[in-house]
Amino acid sequence: MTPRLRPGLAQAPFGWLNLALTAPAAFLWPGLPLVLRQHGWSGPALGRFPLA
């Protein structure tokens, strides 16, 4: 392995971990208000929810 490749390989697991932890949130947060709306939450309640 060349010395130039070594730092990139050391950072690769952290990149995959970051992707694995943030990608589900990117799909869940936009859909969460739709699910809460189906369960009877009002618009103002949804607006205050992220502030709690």
CHARMM-style PDB file with segment names, atoms N, HN, CA, C and O in Angstrom:
ATOM      1  N   MET     1       0.843  -1.178   0.000  1.00  0.00      PROA
ATOM      2  CA  MET     1       0.000   0.000   0.000  1.00  0.00      PROA
ATOM      3  C   MET     1       0.890   1.243   0.000  1.00  0.00      PROA
ATOM      4  O   MET     1       1.873   1.311   0.739  1.00  0.00      PROA
ATOM      5  N   THR     2       0.545   2.212  -0.821  1.00  0.00      PROA
ATOM      6  HN  THR     2      -0.254   2.157  -1.421  1.00  0.00      PROA
ATOM      7  CA  THR     2       1.359   3.420  -0.878  1.00  0.00      PROA
ATOM      8  C   THR     2       1.010   4.335   0.283  1.00  0.00      PROA
ATOM      9  O   THR     2      -0.106   4.277   0.799  1.00  0.00      PROA
ATOM     10  N   PRO     3       1.938   5.173   0.700  1.00  0.00      PROA
ATOM     11  CA  PRO     3       1.653   6.088   1.811  1.00  0.00      PROA
ATOM     12  C   PRO     3       0.509   7.054   1.510  1.00  0.00      PROA
ATOM     13  O   PRO     3      -0.150   7.527   2.436  1.00  0.00      PROA
ATOM     14  N   ARG     4       0.261   7.353   0.242  1.00  0.00      PROA
ATOM     15  HN  ARG     4       0.796   6.968  -0.510  1.00  0.00      PROA
ATOM     16  CA  ARG     4      -0.827   8.273  -0.095  1.00  0.00      PROA
ATOM     17  C   ARG     4      -2.198   7.641   0.130  1.00  0.00      PROA
ATOM     18  O   ARG     4      -3.151   8.343   0.468  1.00  0.00      PROA
ATOM     19  N   LEU     5      -2.308   6.344  -0.050  1.00  0.00      PROA
ATOM     20  HN  LEU     5      -1.534   5.773  -0.325  1.00  0.00      PROA
ATOM     21  CA  LEU     5      -3.595   5.664   0.103  1.00  0.00      PROA
ATOM     22  C   LEU     5      -3.978   5.440   1.561  1.00  0.00      PROA
ATOM     23  O   LEU     5      -5.162   5.344   1.884  1.00  0.00      PROA
ATOM     24  N   ARG     6      -2.999   5.358   2.428  1.00  0.00      PROA
ATOM     25  HN  ARG     6      -2.038   5.437   2.166  1.00  0.00      PROA
ATOM     26  CA  ARG     6      -3.266   4.983   3.808  1.00  0.00      PROA
ATOM     27  C   ARG     6      -4.227   5.934   4.540  1.00  0.00      PROA
ATOM     28  O   ARG     6      -5.135   5.435   5.205  1.00  0.00      PROA
ATOM     29  N   PRO     7      -4.092   7.263   4.465  1.00  0.00      PROA
ATOM     30  CA  PRO     7      -5.051   8.133   5.167  1.00  0.00      PROA
ATOM     31  C   PRO     7      -6.479   7.969   4.653  1.00  0.00      PROA
ATOM     32  O   PRO     7      -7.431   8.019   5.432  1.00  0.00      PROA
ATOM     33  N   GLY     8      -6.626   7.775   3.363  1.00  0.00      PROA
ATOM     34  HN  GLY     8      -5.853   7.734   2.730  1.00  0.00      PROA
ATOM     35  CA  GLY     8      -7.972   7.586   2.816  1.00  0.00      PROA
ATOM     36  C   GLY     8      -8.619   6.311   3.316  1.00  0.00      PROA
ATOM     37  O   GLY     8      -9.818   6.287   3.595  1.00  0.00      PROA
ATOM     38  N   LEU     9      -7.838   5.255   3.431  1.00  0.00      PROA
ATOM     39  HN  LEU     9      -6.864   5.274   3.204  1.00  0.00      PROA
ATOM     40  CA  LEU     9      -8.379   3.993   3.942  1.00  0.00      PROA
ATOM     41  C   LEU     9      -8.696   4.083   5.428  1.00  0.00      PROA
ATOM     42  O   LEU     9      -9.613   3.417   5.908  1.00  0.00      PROA
ATOM     43  N   ALA    10      -7.955   4.890   6.150  1.00  0.00      PROA
ATOM     44  HN  ALA    10      -7.210   5.431   5.759  1.00  0.00      PROA
ATOM     45  CA  ALA    10      -8.243   5.065   7.570  1.00  0.00      PROA
ATOM     46  C   ALA    10      -9.525   5.858   7.776  1.00  0.00      PROA
ATOM     47  O   ALA    10     -10.222   5.656   8.770  1.00  0.00      PROA
ATOM     48  N   GLN    11      -9.844   6.752   6.856  1.00  0.00      PROA
ATOM     49  HN  GLN    11      -9.278   6.917   6.049  1.00  0.00      PROA
ATOM     50  CA  GLN    11     -11.046   7.575   6.991  1.00  0.00      PROA
ATOM     51  C   GLN    11     -12.283   6.905   6.414  1.00  0.00      PROA
ATOM     52  O   GLN    11     -13.401   7.316   6.726  1.00  0.00      PROA
ATOM     53  N   ALA    12     -12.112   5.890   5.585  1.00  0.00      PROA
ATOM     54  HN  ALA    12     -11.204   5.557   5.332  1.00  0.00      PROA
ATOM     55  CA  ALA    12     -13.246   5.243   4.927  1.00  0.00      PROA
ATOM     56  C   ALA    12     -14.269   4.665   5.909  1.00  0.00      PROA
ATOM     57  O   ALA    12     -15.467   4.850   5.692  1.00  0.00      PROA
ATOM     58  N   PRO    13     -13.856   3.973   6.979  1.00  0.00      PROA
ATOM     59  CA  PRO    13     -14.879   3.457   7.906  1.00  0.00      PROA
ATOM     60  C   PRO    13     -15.702   4.568   8.552  1.00  0.00      PROA
ATOM     61  O   PRO    13     -16.895   4.393   8.797  1.00  0.00      PROA
ATOM     62  N   PHE    14     -15.076   5.702   8.828  1.00  0.00      PROA
ATOM     63  HN  PHE    14     -14.107   5.844   8.628  1.00  0.00      PROA
ATOM     64  CA  PHE    14     -15.818   6.812   9.414  1.00  0.00      PROA
ATOM     65  C   PHE    14     -16.813   7.391   8.412  1.00  0.00      PROA
ATOM     66  O   PHE    14     -17.910   7.803   8.788  1.00  0.00      PROA
ATOM     67  N   GLY    15     -16.435   7.420   7.154  1.00  0.00      PROA
ATOM     68  HN  GLY    15     -15.544   7.085   6.848  1.00  0.00      PROA
ATOM     69  CA  GLY    15     -17.358   7.884   6.122  1.00  0.00      PROA
ATOM     70  C   GLY    15     -18.560   6.976   5.989  1.00  0.00      PROA
ATOM     71  O   GLY    15     -19.692   7.448   5.876  1.00  0.00      PROA
ATOM     72  N   TRP    16     -18.321   5.668   6.002  1.00  0.00      PROA
ATOM     73  HN  TRP    16     -17.402   5.285   6.093  1.00  0.00      PROA
ATOM     74  CA  TRP    16     -19.436   4.716   5.904  1.00  0.00      PROA
ATOM     75  C   TRP    16     -20.317   4.783   7.145  1.00  0.00      PROA
ATOM     76  O   TRP    16     -21.539   4.682   7.044  1.00  0.00      PROA
ATOM     77  N   LEU    17     -19.710   4.951   8.307  1.00  0.00      PROA
ATOM     78  HN  LEU    17     -18.716   5.033   8.389  1.00  0.00      PROA
ATOM     79  CA  LEU    17     -20.488   5.070   9.539  1.00  0.00      PROA
ATOM     80  C   LEU    17     -21.350   6.326   9.508  1.00  0.00      PROA
ATOM     81  O   LEU    17     -22.514   6.295   9.907  1.00  0.00      PROA
ATOM     82  N   ASN    18     -20.781   7.422   9.038  1.00  0.00      PROA
ATOM     83  HN  ASN    18     -19.835   7.446   8.714  1.00  0.00      PROA
ATOM     84  CA  ASN    18     -21.533   8.662   8.914  1.00  0.00      PROA
ATOM     85  C   ASN    18     -22.720   8.477   7.972  1.00  0.00      PROA
ATOM     86  O   ASN    18     -23.829   8.912   8.281  1.00  0.00      PROA
ATOM     87  N   LEU    19     -22.498   7.844   6.840  1.00  0.00      PROA
ATOM     88  HN  LEU    19     -21.597   7.491   6.589  1.00  0.00      PROA
ATOM     89  CA  LEU    19     -23.578   7.598   5.887  1.00  0.00      PROA
ATOM     90  C   LEU    19     -24.641   6.686   6.489  1.00  0.00      PROA
ATOM     91  O   LEU    19     -25.836   6.929   6.323  1.00  0.00      PROA
ATOM     92  N   ALA    20     -24.209   5.643   7.184  1.00  0.00      PROA
ATOM     93  HN  ALA    20     -23.238   5.445   7.319  1.00  0.00      PROA
ATOM     94  CA  ALA    20     -25.160   4.688   7.760  1.00  0.00      PROA
ATOM     95  C   ALA    20     -26.017   5.321   8.849  1.00  0.00      PROA
ATOM     96  O   ALA    20     -27.167   4.926   9.038  1.00  0.00      PROA
ATOM     97  N   LEU    21     -25.473   6.296   9.565  1.00  0.00      PROA
ATOM     98  HN  LEU    21     -24.538   6.618   9.412  1.00  0.00      PROA
ATOM     99  CA  LEU    21     -26.229   6.920  10.649  1.00  0.00      PROA
ATOM    100  C   LEU    21     -27.084   8.089  10.192  1.00  0.00      PROA
ATOM    101  O   LEU    21     -28.099   8.387  10.823  1.00  0.00      PROA
ATOM    102  N   THR    22     -26.702   8.761   9.110  1.00  0.00      PROA
ATOM    103  HN  THR    22     -25.878   8.519   8.598  1.00  0.00      PROA
ATOM    104  CA  THR    22     -27.450   9.942   8.690  1.00  0.00      PROA
ATOM    105  C   THR    22     -28.441   9.666   7.571  1.00  0.00      PROA
ATOM    106  O   THR    22     -29.444  10.372   7.465  1.00  0.00      PROA
ATOM    107  N   ALA    23     -28.200   8.670   6.737  1.00  0.00      PROA
ATOM    108  HN  ALA    23     -27.386   8.096   6.824  1.00  0.00      PROA
ATOM    109  CA  ALA    23     -29.110   8.405   5.623  1.00  0.00      PROA
ATOM    110  C   ALA    23     -30.517   8.031   6.097  1.00  0.00      PROA
ATOM    111  O   ALA    23     -31.484   8.526   5.518  1.00  0.00      PROA
ATOM    112  N   PRO    24     -30.682   7.184   7.119  1.00  0.00      PROA
ATOM    113  CA  PRO    24     -32.051   6.898   7.558  1.00  0.00      PROA
ATOM    114  C   PRO    24     -32.779   8.141   8.056  1.00  0.00      PROA
ATOM    115  O   PRO    24     -33.982   8.283   7.836  1.00  0.00      PROA
ATOM    116  N   ALA    25     -32.070   9.033   8.718  1.00  0.00      PROA
ATOM    117  HN  ALA    25     -31.093   8.918   8.897  1.00  0.00      PROA
ATOM    118  CA  ALA    25     -32.707  10.256   9.208  1.00  0.00      PROA
ATOM    119  C   ALA    25     -33.163  11.133   8.053  1.00  0.00      PROA
ATOM    120  O   ALA    25     -34.197  11.794   8.147  1.00  0.00      PROA
ATOM    121  N   ALA    26     -32.408  11.145   6.971  1.00  0.00      PROA
ATOM    122  HN  ALA    26     -31.568  10.607   6.894  1.00  0.00      PROA
ATOM    123  CA  ALA    26     -32.783  11.959   5.816  1.00  0.00      PROA
ATOM    124  C   ALA    26     -34.076  11.461   5.194  1.00  0.00      PROA
ATOM    125  O   ALA    26     -34.822  12.248   4.610  1.00  0.00      PROA
ATOM    126  N   PHE    27     -34.351  10.178   5.308  1.00  0.00      PROA
ATOM    127  HN  PHE    27     -33.744   9.539   5.782  1.00  0.00      PROA
ATOM    128  CA  PHE    27     -35.601   9.648   4.771  1.00  0.00      PROA
ATOM    129  C   PHE    27     -36.731   9.714   5.788  1.00  0.00      PROA
ATOM    130  O   PHE    27     -37.893   9.841   5.400  1.00  0.00      PROA
ATOM    131  N   LEU    28     -36.423   9.633   7.078  1.00  0.00      PROA
ATOM    132  HN  LEU    28     -35.479   9.531   7.394  1.00  0.00      PROA
ATOM    133  CA  LEU    28     -37.467   9.616   8.097  1.00  0.00      PROA
ATOM    134  C   LEU    28     -38.021  11.001   8.401  1.00  0.00      PROA
ATOM    135  O   LEU    28     -39.231  11.151   8.569  1.00  0.00      PROA
ATOM    136  N   TRP    29     -37.162  12.017   8.477  1.00  0.00      PROA
ATOM    137  HN  TRP    29     -36.179  11.895   8.340  1.00  0.00      PROA
ATOM    138  CA  TRP    29     -37.643  13.339   8.885  1.00  0.00      PROA
ATOM    139  C   TRP    29     -38.653  13.941   7.917  1.00  0.00      PROA
ATOM    140  O   TRP    29     -39.635  14.516   8.387  1.00  0.00      PROA
ATOM    141  N   PRO    30     -38.483  13.852   6.600  1.00  0.00      PROA
ATOM    142  CA  PRO    30     -39.523  14.409   5.720  1.00  0.00      PROA
ATOM    143  C   PRO    30     -40.839  13.647   5.819  1.00  0.00      PROA
ATOM    144  O   PRO    30     -41.900  14.245   5.638  1.00  0.00      PROA
ATOM    145  N   GLY    31     -40.803  12.356   6.098  1.00  0.00      PROA
ATOM    146  HN  GLY    31     -39.942  11.870   6.244  1.00  0.00      PROA
ATOM    147  CA  GLY    31     -42.027  11.570   6.175  1.00  0.00      PROA
ATOM    148  C   GLY    31     -42.710  11.642   7.517  1.00  0.00      PROA
ATOM    149  O   GLY    31     -43.892  11.315   7.621  1.00  0.00      PROA
ATOM    150  N   LEU    32     -41.998  12.062   8.552  1.00  0.00      PROA
ATOM    151  HN  LEU    32     -41.038  12.327   8.468  1.00  0.00      PROA
ATOM    152  CA  LEU    32     -42.579  12.092   9.891  1.00  0.00      PROA
ATOM    153  C   LEU    32     -43.786  13.015   9.997  1.00  0.00      PROA
ATOM    154  O   LEU    32     -44.785  12.605  10.587  1.00  0.00      PROA
ATOM    155  N   PRO    33     -43.759  14.244   9.460  1.00  0.00      PROA
ATOM    156  CA  PRO    33     -44.957  15.080   9.542  1.00  0.00      PROA
ATOM    157  C   PRO    33     -46.170  14.461   8.855  1.00  0.00      PROA
ATOM    158  O   PRO    33     -47.299  14.657   9.305  1.00  0.00      PROA
ATOM    159  N   LEU    34     -45.955  13.719   7.777  1.00  0.00      PROA
ATOM    160  HN  LEU    34     -45.038  13.560   7.411  1.00  0.00      PROA
ATOM    161  CA  LEU    34     -47.086  13.081   7.103  1.00  0.00      PROA
ATOM    162  C   LEU    34     -47.714  12.014   7.984  1.00  0.00      PROA
ATOM    163  O   LEU    34     -48.938  11.888   8.035  1.00  0.00      PROA
ATOM    164  N   VAL    35     -46.891  11.253   8.670  1.00  0.00      PROA
ATOM    165  HN  VAL    35     -45.897  11.355   8.629  1.00  0.00      PROA
ATOM    166  CA  VAL    35     -47.407  10.215   9.567  1.00  0.00      PROA
ATOM    167  C   VAL    35     -48.121  10.855  10.750  1.00  0.00      PROA
ATOM    168  O   VAL    35     -49.199  10.407  11.139  1.00  0.00      PROA
ATOM    169  N   LEU    36     -47.531  11.899  11.324  1.00  0.00      PROA
ATOM    170  HN  LEU    36     -46.655  12.264  11.008  1.00  0.00      PROA
ATOM    171  CA  LEU    36     -48.165  12.564  12.461  1.00  0.00      PROA
ATOM    172  C   LEU    36     -49.475  13.221  12.051  1.00  0.00      PROA
ATOM    173  O   LEU    36     -50.421  13.251  12.838  1.00  0.00      PROA
ATOM    174  N   ARG    37     -49.544  13.745  10.838  1.00  0.00      PROA
ATOM    175  HN  ARG    37     -48.775  13.720  10.199  1.00  0.00      PROA
ATOM    176  CA  ARG    37     -50.776  14.358  10.346  1.00  0.00      PROA
ATOM    177  C   ARG    37     -51.880  13.301  10.226  1.00  0.00      PROA
ATOM    178  O   ARG    37     -53.045  13.583  10.506  1.00  0.00      PROA
ATOM    179  N   GLN    38     -51.515  12.098   9.815  1.00  0.00      PROA
ATOM    180  HN  GLN    38     -50.568  11.869   9.588  1.00  0.00      PROA
ATOM    181  CA  GLN    38     -52.493  11.014   9.719  1.00  0.00      PROA
ATOM    182  C   GLN    38     -52.999  10.599  11.097  1.00  0.00      PROA
ATOM    183  O   GLN    38     -54.100  10.062  11.220  1.00  0.00      PROA
ATOM    184  N   HSD    39     -52.201  10.845  12.131  1.00  0.00      PROA
ATOM    185  HN  HSD    39     -51.306  11.281  12.032  1.00  0.00      PROA
ATOM    186  CA  HSD    39     -52.602  10.481  13.482  1.00  0.00      PROA
ATOM    187  C   HSD    39     -53.264  11.642  14.221  1.00  0.00      PROA
ATOM    188  O   HSD    39     -53.439  11.586  15.438  1.00  0.00      PROA
ATOM    189  N   GLY    40     -53.633  12.693  13.488  1.00  0.00      PROA
ATOM    190  HN  GLY    40     -53.491  12.739  12.499  1.00  0.00      PROA
ATOM    191  CA  GLY    40     -54.425  13.761  14.077  1.00  0.00      PROA
ATOM    192  C   GLY    40     -53.661  14.961  14.597  1.00  0.00      PROA
ATOM    193  O   GLY    40     -54.259  15.819  15.246  1.00  0.00      PROA
ATOM    194  N   TRP    41     -52.390  15.056  14.347  1.00  0.00      PROA
ATOM    195  HN  TRP    41     -51.904  14.359  13.820  1.00  0.00      PROA
ATOM    196  CA  TRP    41     -51.643  16.229  14.787  1.00  0.00      PROA
ATOM    197  C   TRP    41     -52.031  17.423  13.925  1.00  0.00      PROA
ATOM    198  O   TRP    41     -52.245  17.276  12.722  1.00  0.00      PROA
ATOM    199  N   SER    42     -52.123  18.597  14.527  1.00  0.00      PROA
ATOM    200  HN  SER    42     -51.949  18.717  15.505  1.00  0.00      PROA
ATOM    201  CA  SER    42     -52.451  19.808  13.779  1.00  0.00      PROA
ATOM    202  C   SER    42     -51.174  20.455  13.242  1.00  0.00      PROA
ATOM    203  O   SER    42     -50.066  20.080  13.625  1.00  0.00      PROA
ATOM    204  N   GLY    43     -51.345  21.424  12.359  1.00  0.00      PROA
ATOM    205  HN  GLY    43     -52.245  21.729  12.048  1.00  0.00      PROA
ATOM    206  CA  GLY    43     -50.207  22.134  11.784  1.00  0.00      PROA
ATOM    207  C   GLY    43     -49.356  22.845  12.827  1.00  0.00      PROA
ATOM    208  O   GLY    43     -48.136  22.680  12.830  1.00  0.00      PROA
ATOM    209  N   PRO    44     -49.978  23.651  13.733  1.00  0.00      PROA
ATOM    210  CA  PRO    44     -49.166  24.311  14.765  1.00  0.00      PROA
ATOM    211  C   PRO    44     -48.446  23.325  15.692  1.00  0.00      PROA
ATOM    212  O   PRO    44     -47.325  23.588  16.128  1.00  0.00      PROA
ATOM    213  N   ALA    45     -49.081  22.211  15.987  1.00  0.00      PROA
ATOM    214  HN  ALA    45     -49.992  21.998  15.633  1.00  0.00      PROA
ATOM    215  CA  ALA    45     -48.422  21.210  16.840  1.00  0.00      PROA
ATOM    216  C   ALA    45     -47.205  20.624  16.130  1.00  0.00      PROA
ATOM    217  O   ALA    45     -46.179  20.365  16.758  1.00  0.00      PROA
ATOM    218  N   LEU    46     -47.322  20.418  14.829  1.00  0.00      PROA
ATOM    219  HN  LEU    46     -48.155  20.629  14.318  1.00  0.00      PROA
ATOM    220  CA  LEU    46     -46.176  19.917  14.064  1.00  0.00      PROA
ATOM    221  C   LEU    46     -45.058  20.952  14.026  1.00  0.00      PROA
ATOM    222  O   LEU    46     -43.882  20.591  14.032  1.00  0.00      PROA
ATOM    223  N   GLY    47     -45.412  22.231  13.985  1.00  0.00      PROA
ATOM    224  HN  GLY    47     -46.368  22.524  13.980  1.00  0.00      PROA
ATOM    225  CA  GLY    47     -44.400  23.282  13.969  1.00  0.00      PROA
ATOM    226  C   GLY    47     -43.659  23.397  15.286  1.00  0.00      PROA
ATOM    227  O   GLY    47     -42.475  23.733  15.305  1.00  0.00      PROA
ATOM    228  N   ARG    48     -44.347  23.121  16.394  1.00  0.00      PROA
ATOM    229  HN  ARG    48     -45.309  22.848  16.378  1.00  0.00      PROA
ATOM    230  CA  ARG    48     -43.704  23.192  17.711  1.00  0.00      PROA
ATOM    231  C   ARG    48     -42.930  21.931  18.046  1.00  0.00      PROA
ATOM    232  O   ARG    48     -42.064  21.949  18.922  1.00  0.00      PROA
ATOM    233  N   PHE    49     -43.229  20.840  17.364  1.00  0.00      PROA
ATOM    234  HN  PHE    49     -43.933  20.825  16.653  1.00  0.00      PROA
ATOM    235  CA  PHE    49     -42.596  19.553  17.677  1.00  0.00      PROA
ATOM    236  C   PHE    49     -41.069  19.609  17.602  1.00  0.00      PROA
ATOM    237  O   PHE    49     -40.418  19.093  18.511  1.00  0.00      PROA
ATOM    238  N   PRO    50     -40.454  20.212  16.561  1.00  0.00      PROA
ATOM    239  CA  PRO    50     -38.983  20.249  16.529  1.00  0.00      PROA
ATOM    240  C   PRO    50     -38.371  21.125  17.617  1.00  0.00      PROA
ATOM    241  O   PRO    50     -37.190  20.981  17.932  1.00  0.00      PROA
ATOM    242  N   LEU    51     -39.152  22.024  18.188  1.00  0.00      PROA
ATOM    243  HN  LEU    51     -40.112  22.141  17.932  1.00  0.00      PROA
ATOM    244  CA  LEU    51     -38.629  22.916  19.219  1.00  0.00      PROA
ATOM    245  C   LEU    51     -38.598  22.255  20.590  1.00  0.00      PROA
ATOM    246  O   LEU    51     -37.925  22.737  21.501  1.00  0.00      PROA
ATOM    247  N   ALA    52     -39.325  21.149  20.737  1.00  0.00      PROA
ATOM    248  HN  ALA    52     -39.872  20.757  19.997  1.00  0.00      PROA
ATOM    249  CA  ALA    52     -39.422  20.486  22.050  1.00  0.00      PROA
ATOM    250  C   ALA    52     -38.127  19.776  22.404  1.00  0.00      PROA
ATOM    251  OT1 ALA    52     -38.028  19.167  23.469  1.00  0.00      PROA
TER     252      ALA     52
END
